Amino acid sequence: MSKDNLIISKDAAKTIGLNEAVLLEILNFNYKATKRDSFTLEEIEIETPFWEENELLKTLANLSAKGIIKTFKGAYCLVKQQENSERGSYSELKIRQTKELKEDWLPESELLEQITEYGIPDEFALSHVDEFKHLSAEKNERHHSWGVKFLRFVIKKWREQEVTAHKLSKRKAISKDWVPDEEAFNILIKAGVDGDFIEREIPEFILYWGERNELSDIWSSKFISHIRRQWAKTQNIVENTDLPSPISQDWHPNEDFYDVLLLTGITKEFADTTIGEFILYWKETGQSHNSWNSKFLQHVKYQAKREQNLSGTQNPGELDKRIEASWSTELTKNSERSANQSSTKEERRNNLKKLKEKYQI
């Protein structure tokens, strides 16, 4: 028995193992050369000087377990191969050595002990048996070791649960003093969103999600999406002007404003009732802006929120602060004079109250 060079099929090595494929190739070659299908251990040892005896015996045992060889009267015999076959059909061998999963299959106690070594409770493993069998039946799978396949399946499920549990542990409700992280600000600024606009939207964002008691670990990502939507709506009503200008006595929002207003669920009738107060306030301040439409939209949204919550549990004083926040903005060059005449929030409230009384608003 001799052969200096062997050609090993990758399919065979993948199916039965590299050592087993090498030994089977040697046995097949000698079967063709001698027409004998059985060989003693001593004869095989001569052809495999590169293995220690223990390694050879282990490889022979594996081939025997797979049904490729059998022992008879102290010799190792090849299972009969098809005539005119240069090698055993490894695809057929693979099918022959695999089996379908039985409907009543359950993991053996030794397998459960092995699963426990990975820190996985028996209860968890057993709870996934039905899913494992269902998936295998759907795929019409065959396998030579369902225990090994189930072990891998359970480990994967356990890892997925650990990842999910870790993510859930990081989820929390939005706090009243929440602010988006610096990265979120930078992303929005680079996208062309005005910094003042971002700041103004934070209280409304907190209020919206706080009322829903939702848990999340991606509040900054949610905020970015919210700002992008709100900014896109606002840009649709910005007037085509590059220079800021003071509000006129007969100012009125354009039709684009009302189209955007529909998206907020606020009626045109309600918005129109706030125009007089809005014009009065901004004429008194003397400030100039590029878009009175977008400024008016913020005003209407906060006024609507105030009306909605006056009969609720929210403190009206807090609502007044939020409404005033929607009006505040960085002063332009045309209104630096007003900026120098700084006043407290309390003074602004009093001035607004006086204006309302004066003009009977």
N, C-alpha and C positions, 0 to 999 in steps of 0.2 A: 504494500500500500504506500504509494508516494505521489505527491503532487507538490511542485515547488510554488506555483502561483494559484491563487484562488480569486474568483470573482464573486463578490458578495452582493446580493440584491439589497438595495436600500429598503424595499418593501418588506423583505424578509426580516431584516434587522429591526425595522420598526414594529413588525408584527410579533415576533417571538423573542427578540433580544439579539444583541450583537454576538455574544459568545455562542448562543444557541445556533444562530445562522451560520457561523464559521464551522462549528462541529457538524451541522447537518450537511453542509456543502462537502466536507471531507467524506462523510459516510456515503453520500449520494455518488460521489466520484468513484469511490472504491466499489460500490455496488455495481456500477456500470463496467468497471474494469475487471472485476472478479466474478460477477454474477452471483455474488453472495450477499445475502441481506442481513447477516448477523456477524458480529465481531466481538472478540473478548476485550476485557478492560486492558490487558497488556498490549494488544494490537492497536488499540486506540491511543494508548499512552505514547507509543512510538511515533505516531503521526501528530501528536500535540505536545512536543517538548517545551513549548512556551507557556504551558500551564502547570501549576502545582497540582498534586493529586486531588487536594480538597476542592480546588476550582473546577477540575474536570468532573469530579463526582457531582458537584452542584449543578453543572451544566447538563450532565446526563439526566439528573433527576428532574430538571426543568423540562427537558424534552419529553421525558416519560409522562410527566404530569399533563402536558399538553396533548398527549396521545400521538406524538410523532414517532416515538420508538417504544419498544416494550422489552422486558427482560424475559429470557427463556433459557433455562438450564445454564445459568451463569454467563450468558452472552446477551449482548444488546442487539435487538433485531429492529430493522426499519419496518414501519408499517408499509404495506404494499403500495407502490406508486403506480400511476397509469403507465402503460406501455408507451415507448417512444417519447417519454417526457424527459427533457434534458435536466430539469430540476423539478422538485415538488411544486405544485401550484399553490403559491403562498396566499393568493386571494381565496382559493377554496379552503386552504388550511385555516385561514382567519375565520371564515364562516363556520367551519366545522367546530372550531374551538370556542366559539361564542354561543350564547344562548339567550333566549328571551327572558325578561323578568316575569316571574310568576305573580299571579294576582294576590296570592297569600304571602308574598315575600315579606320578611321582617328582618332587620339587622340582628345578627347573632350577638350574644353577650360579650364575646371577645372584641367584636367591632365597636360595641358601645363603650367598652373599657378604653379602647384606643381613642375614640372620640373624646372621652373624658380627659385624656392626657393633654388635649388642646385647650382645656378649660371650658369645654362646652357641656352643659348639663344634659343628662339623658332625656329629660322632658322636652328640651328644645329639639334634640335630634329626632325623637319619636314623633313630634308634632309635624315634621316635614316629610314623613314617610309617604303619606298619600300624595302629596304634591310631586315627590320624586317619581313615584310609580305612574302618575298621570302624565307627566312630561315624557317619560320614557316610552309609554304606550303611544302617545301622540306622534312621536318621532319614529316609532316602530324600530327601536334600537335593539341591538344585540351586543352583549359584552361578555368577556370571559371572566370578569370579576366584578359583580355588582356591588360587593362590599366596598371595594376600593373606590368605585364610582360614587357610591353614596357618601363615603367619607369626604371626598372632595366637594360634593354638593353641599353637605352640611357646613363644612368650613367656610365656603363661599357665603352661605346664608348668614352665618354667625358674624362674619366680617361686615356684611352689609348692614346688619342690625347695629353693630358697634358704631359704624359711621353715622347711621340715622340717629342713634341715641346721643352721640356727641353733638350733632347739629341741633337737636331739640334742646339740649342743655344750654345752648348759647342763645336761644330765642327768648325775648323778653318784650314786655309792653313798652311803648314809647313813653318817655318821662316828660313832665311839664317843662323841664329846662333843657330838653334835647336840642342839639344843634348838629347839622351835618358836618362830617369831618372835612379836613382841609382838602383832601383829594377830590371830594365831591364838588366843593366850591371851585377848584381849579378846572375841573372838567366842564362845568357850566360856564365859567368865564371864558374859557377857550372856545366854547360853542357860540359865543356872542351874546350871552344872556347878561343883562344889566345887573350889577351887584346889588343895587337898591331893591330891584325887583325880587331877587333871591331872598333878601332879608325880610321883605314884607310878607312873603309867602310862608315863612316858617311857622308863625302862630296858627294860621289856618290849617297847615299840614298836621301839626300836633293835635289840634282840636278834632280834626276829621278822624284820625286813627285812634286817638284816645277814647273817643266815644264808642268805638267798635271793640275796644279791649282786645285787639289782635296782637299776637306774639310774632316777632320776627327777629332775624339776625342780620337783616340787610336793609335797615332803615335808610341809610344813605343812598342806596341804589333806588329804593322806592321814591325818595325825594328827588333824585335826578330825573326819573321818569315823570313825576308830577310837574316839576318845573318846566321841562321841555314841552309838555302838553299845554300848560298855562301860558308859557311864553309864545308858543305858536299861535294860540288864540289871540293874544294881545297884539301880536304883530299884524294880524289881519285887520286891525282897526286903527293903526297908527296913521296919522295924517301925513301926506307927502310934503313935509317941510323939514328943512335942515336947521332952521333957526327957531329957538324958543320964542314964544310970544305970550303976552298976558291974555287972560280970558276976556271975552267981550260980553257986554250986557245981554246980547241976544244970542249967545252961544247955544248950540243945540247939537247933540250927537248925530253922526251921520248914519246912513242905512246899514253900513258894515257893522257898526256897533250893535245894532239890534239883532243882526244875524248871529253875532257871537253871543249876545245875551241869551238867546234861545238855548244855547248849549248849557247854560248855568241853571236853567229851570226857573229863572226870575222873569216875571211878566213885564212887558213894555209899559203897562199902566203904572206899575209900582215904580219903575225907573223914572218915569216922567214926573212923578210926585216929588222926587228928590233933586230935580234940576235947579230949582230956585235957591235952595239952601247951598247947593254945591257952588253955583256962580257967586253967590253972596260971600261965601267964605274965601274963595280964591281972589275975588276982586279986592277984598279987605287986606289980604296978605300982600298983594301986588306982585306975586311971583309969576314967572314965565315958564312955560313947558313946551316941549316939542309935540306932545300928544295929549290933548285934553280928553280924547276918547278913552285912552287906556287908563288915565287917572280917574275918570268918571266910572269906569267899570269896577275899579277897586272900591270906590266909594259906595256904589250900588250893592256890591256883594256884601260888604260889611253892614250896611244898613238893613239888608234883607236878613242877615244873620241875627242882627239885633232884634228885629221884629219877631223872628222865629223863637228866640230864647227869652223874651221878656217875661213870658208866663212860665218859664221853666226854672231850673235850679241855678242857672249861671248868674253870677253877680252882674247887674247892669253896669256897675262901675267898671268892671273889667271889660265889658263890651265897649264902653266909651273909649277906653284906652286903645282897644284894638282898632276902632274906627278912626281915631286920631292918627294911629300909626299908619293907616292906609293913605292918609292925606300928606304925612310928612315926607320930605324928600330933600336931597342935597340942593342947596340954592344955586341957581345959575348966576352968571356974571351980571345979568340984568337985574337980579334981586339981591345983590350983596348988601345993599342998604338995609333991607329988612333983616338980613341975617345978623347984622351988627346990633340990631335992636332985639336981642334975645329975651325970651320970656319963658317962664316956667309953664309946665303942663296945666297947672291950676289956673294960671292967668289966661291961657288960651281957651280953657273951658269957659271961664267967666266972660271973656270977650265974645265967644260964640253965643253964649246965653243972652248977652246984651243985644247982639245983632238980631237974634231971633225975636226978642221982645220989641226992638225998634221997628222991625219990618213986619211984625205980626206973623212970623212963620211958625 
